[in-house]
């Protein structure tokens, strides 16, 4: 009889640990200010590459448009 009374308490402990692990994972996946900064830097680097390519196209009119494939949207 005591075994059945302790069984739900053990299950609750497992559930709490599992939920705690899931919550920690979700918090770790959240975007931080540092992530936002890296995203902005990447977007600026893409813009610079696009401008360089645009300058190159101005000198060489047969060059391919570099921005037609990548896009400049950040997914952060």
C-alpha positions, -999 to +999 in steps of 0.1 A: +000+000+000+028+024+008+044+016-026+013+029-044+012+060-023+048+068-031+045+061-068+026+093-078+052+114-058+080+098-078+061+104-110+056+141-100+093+144-094+101+131-129+075+153-144+089+184-127+124+175-138+112+170-174+093+203-174+123+220-158+146+207-186+121+217-213+118+252-197+156+256-196+158+246-232+132+271-242+149+299-223+182+290-239+166+293-274+153+328-268+170+356-287+193+378-267+207+413-273+239+397-285+220+376-310+203+407-323+236+425-326+251+396-346+220+396-369+224+433-376+261+428-383+253+400-408+227+422-425+252+451-428+278+427-442+253+415-468+245+452-477+282+459-481+286+429-504+256+441-524+271+476-527+304+462-538+287+440-564+267+470-576+299+490-580+314+461-599+283+459-621+287+496-629+322+488-641+312+456-658+276+457-671+274+419-678+278+409-641+249+390-624+228+407-597+240+393-563+209+404-543+185+384-565+194+352-548+200+360-511+176+387-499+184+410-470+159+399-444+171+388-409+153+359-394+161+369-358 
